[in-house]
Amino acid sequence: MKKTLFFLIPLVMFLGLLAFLYQGLFSDPREHESTLLEQSMPAFVLPDLMNTQQTYNEDIFLGKVTLLNVWGVWCITCAIELPYLKQLEQEGKHIVGLYYDQDIDPDFGIKTVQRVQQEVVEKLAQLGNPYAFNIFDVKRDLSLDLGVTGAPETYLIDKQGKIRIHHIGDVNPRVWEKKFAPLYDQLVAE
């Protein structure tokens, strides 16, 4: 009996580990359930990127369906996504940027706000500016509250300020049609 248990316990542990790894093999790392879905936007007070005297809070999302796009000039995928976001903006979509800058972080070096603003102006002049405005998340407080894992990430926020979709990765025509468009159109019609 002891010898059977001696071989059975490692076998069960091995099979459990195998099942866990097998499940991960077929999962999409960009798909994870946000705990904030159907929740109101977290409370925040953050400055405008271009006018730091202007501040915004969660009330900016009340009354209109909004795409909140987390981005940064350092993000290559964000640069690829900007022209399509500009197209969506030209189609009447309300897009707000949540600027996420890793260079402000002491681990990456010190950069002034003026330098960040200059880089943003240059990037948006080059690729198009889809944003009504950009919220400057200097210390990443809002990003942490939203569960941002990097950039780009996009949130669909309804007229009541509730998060309805959280998408990790770029928004492109395929992602828009498959994931965002049906709910977006429904929310706008309400």
BATI-566364 format. One record per residue (C-alpha): x, y, z. Coordinates in steps of 0.001 Angstrom, whole numbers, padded with zeros to 6 digits, always signed. Example, Ala and Ser with C-alpha at 12.3 -4.5 7.8 and 13.67 -1.06 7.14 Angstrom:
// residues 2
+012300-004500+007800/+013670-001060+007140/
// end
This chain:
// residues 190
+000000+000000+000000/+002858+002393+000855/+004632+001655-002409/+001427+002296-004372/+000971+005704-002715/+004641+006451-003300/+004071+006115-007079/+000477+007389-007193/+001072+010826-005623/+003774+011908-008129/+001673+010513-010982/-001368+012575-009914/+000800+015679-009525/+002335+015107-012958/-001090+014680-014592/-002332+017850-012895/+000670+019802-014156/+000220+018344-017631/-003466+019417-017711/-002511+022929-016567/+000167+023306-019238/-002072+021812-021938/-004772+024400-021182/-002220+027218-021481/-001034+025903-024814/-004352+026799-026477/-005237+029997-024605/-004895+033481-026090/-002644+035608-023864/-004467+038767-024996/-007802+037424-023763/-008387+037765-020083/-011501+038711-018240/-011243+042177-016770/-012746+042449-013313/-013907+045953-014246/-016363+044900-016966/-019806+046322-016234/-018236+048472-013484/-018027+052268-013444/-014760+053925-014355/-012490+054198-011321/-012338+057633-009703/-009414+059770-010844/-008227+063345-011208/-005500+063636-013842/-004147+066464-016018/-004490+067010-019726/-001274+066014-021475/-000970+069265-023431/-002358+071614-020780/-001419+070335-017334/-003531+073098-015728/-006658+071355-017114/-007728+068283-015141/-010192+065520-015880/-012106+063068-013738/-014330+060063-014398/-017303+062350-015234/-015843+062998-018707/-017234+059613-019726/-020838+060466-018898/-023233+061172-021755/-021346+059726-024728/-019957+056390-025785/-016166+056625-025586/-013160+054594-026578/-010385+055050-024005/-007110+054139-025703/-003985+053536-023628/-000948+054489-025685/+002566+055950-025721/+004990+057238-028350/+007451+054496-027379/+004893+051815-028303/+005405+050447-031825/+001994+048765-031946/+000364+052052-030916/+001966+053719-033936/+000540+051001-036180/-002899+051472-034598/-003059+055307-034788/-004087+055615-038467/-007026+053255-037942/-008070+055105-034786/-007931+058311-036835/-010260+056697-039365/-012678+055764-036549/-012516+059332-035242/-013343+060652-038717/-016374+058335-038705/-017597+060093-035555/-016237+057848-032799/-015292+059683-029591/-011766+058622-028618/-009870+059736-025538/-006204+058921-025060/-004735+057733-021791/-001092+058580-022249/+001139+056002-020605/+004787+057053-020547/+007432+054718-019242/+010196+057331-019590/+008878+059378-016677/+009611+056373-014481/+012971+056724-012681/+013860+053192-013742/+013868+054355-017369/+015341+057832-016907/+013955+061263-016283/+012070+063140-018976/+010393+066519-018654/+006717+067071-019392/+007713+069481-022178/+009790+066746-023816/+006870+064295-023591/+004529+066894-025104/+006982+067529-027963/+007259+063808-028733/+003467+063420-028695/+002939+066402-031004/+005501+064997-033447/+004050+061465-033403/+000445+062632-033842/+001446+065049-036624/+003117+062160-038408/+000403+059486-037963/-002804+061434-037280/-004463+062516-034064/-007622+060544-033272/-007943+061862-029713/-010399+064441-028451/-007798+064934-025698/-005173+062959-023827/-005237+062262-020122/-001699+062252-018723/-001351+059296-016375/+002020+060398-014991/+002230+057971-012081/+000107+055298-013773/-002524+055467-011040/-005466+055170-013425/-003663+052553-015502/-003155+050436-012396/-006803+050869-011366/-007872+049766-014852/-005577+046741-014816/-003507+047937-017771/-000746+045489-018603/+000891+047605-021320/+000047+049528-024428/-002003+049571-026494/-005157+048672-024665/-008616+050013-025402/-011731+050271-023262/-015267+050831-024536/-017127+052987-022030/-020889+053512-022235/-022871+056725-021625/-023212+055932-017930/-019434+055656-017535/-019373+051842-017316/-016620+049779-018878/-018167+047396-021390/-015117+046049-023277/-011433+045785-022413/-009217+044878-025357/-005494+044184-025114/-003590+044869-028317/-004237+047102-031282/-007633+048000-032635/-007664+047203-036339/-010507+046665-038836/-010896+042984-037918/-010921+043640-034156/-013302+046573-034582/-015822+044589-036631/-015653+041456-034530/-015358+042846-031018/-016317+046521-030821/-018745+047490-033615/-021848+045506-032577/-021804+046725-028971/-020670+050221-029935/-023587+050665-032333/-026023+049301-029738/-024727+051665-027046/-024901+054694-029336/-028515+053804-030265/-029619+053590-026611/
// end
